[in-house]
Amino acid sequence: QVQLVESGGGLVQPGGSLRLSCAASGSRFAINTMVWYRQAPGKEREAVAQITGVYRVNYADSVKGRFTISRPNAENTVYLQMNNLKPEDTAVYYCNIVPAVPWGQGTQVTVSS
């Protein structure tokens, strides 16, 4: 069974940066698409960025120009570089693959002065 482990979250001031990491292990098949999601308190989980095995990327409008998803050598590790963070980016960030597998524990990102 695929396991997902996210890391890299923390407390940062508005305008700051963080780099999140997600490692997927245990897959018997090649992983194509990996996706970063986030869930803010009281809100539904939303996709913020995805990357395919051929490096095609998509971003939610709310993070375009500020977040960058990467996946070196199409390995089963995906990163999310988050720049110019805003208070509304505060959420628990998760990653998953397509098709989805059980969620990991996520990593908390808090943007506050």
C-alpha positions in Angstrom: 0.0 0.0 0.0 1.3 3.4 -0.9 2.3 5.6 2.1 2.5 9.4 1.9 4.7 11.4 4.2 4.6 15.2 4.1 7.1 17.5 5.8 8.4 21.1 5.8 5.5 23.1 7.2 5.9 25.7 10.0 5.1 29.2 11.1 6.1 32.0 8.7 5.4 35.7 8.5 3.4 37.1 5.5 5.7 37.4 2.5 7.9 34.6 3.7 8.7 31.2 2.0 8.5 27.5 2.8 9.4 24.4 0.9 7.2 21.3 1.5 8.2 17.8 0.7 6.2 14.7 0.1 7.6 11.2 -0.3 5.4 8.3 -1.6 6.6 4.8 -0.9 5.2 1.3 -1.3 3.8 1.6 -4.8 4.0 -1.4 -7.0 3.4 0.7 -10.1 4.9 3.8 -11.5 3.4 6.9 -10.1 2.4 9.4 -12.8 0.6 12.4 -11.3 1.2 13.8 -7.9 -0.9 16.5 -6.4 -0.6 19.0 -3.5 -3.8 19.8 -1.6 -4.6 22.0 1.4 -7.4 22.2 3.9 -8.0 25.3 5.9 -10.0 25.2 9.1 -13.7 24.9 8.3 -13.1 24.5 4.6 -13.0 21.6 2.1 -9.8 20.2 0.9 -8.6 21.8 -2.3 -6.0 21.0 -4.9 -3.4 23.7 -5.3 -0.8 22.2 -7.6 -0.2 19.0 -9.6 2.6 17.6 -11.7 2.6 14.7 -14.1 5.3 12.2 -15.0 6.2 14.3 -18.0 6.4 17.5 -15.8 3.1 19.0 -17.0 2.0 21.3 -14.1 -1.2 23.0 -13.1 -1.9 25.5 -10.3 -4.9 26.8 -8.6 -5.5 30.5 -9.5 -5.0 31.4 -5.8 -1.3 30.3 -5.9 -0.2 30.9 -9.5 3.0 32.9 -9.6 3.8 32.2 -5.9 3.9 28.4 -5.6 6.1 26.0 -7.7 5.6 22.3 -7.8 8.6 20.1 -8.7 9.5 16.5 -8.9 13.1 15.8 -9.7 13.8 13.0 -12.2 10.1 12.0 -11.9 10.8 10.2 -8.7 8.2 9.5 -6.1 9.1 12.7 -4.2 7.3 16.0 -4.9 8.1 19.4 -3.6 6.1 22.6 -3.2 8.1 25.8 -3.0 5.8 28.5 -1.6 6.9 32.1 -1.9 5.2 35.4 -0.9 3.0 33.5 1.6 -0.3 35.1 2.7 -2.4 34.5 5.8 -5.0 32.8 3.6 -2.4 30.2 2.7 -2.7 28.9 6.3 -3.8 25.3 6.1 -2.8 21.7 6.5 -1.0 20.7 3.3 -1.3 17.1 1.9 -0.1 15.4 -1.1 -1.6 12.5 -3.0 -1.2 10.6 -6.2 -3.6 9.8 -9.0 -5.6 7.6 -8.4 -5.7 8.7 -4.8 -4.5 6.5 -1.9 -5.1 6.9 1.8 -4.0 10.4 3.0 -0.9 11.0 5.0 -0.8 13.1 8.1 -0.2 16.4 6.3 2.0 19.3 7.3 0.7 22.5 9.0 1.5 25.8 7.4 0.7 28.9 9.4 1.2 32.3 7.9 0.9 35.0 10.6 2.7 38.0 11.9 
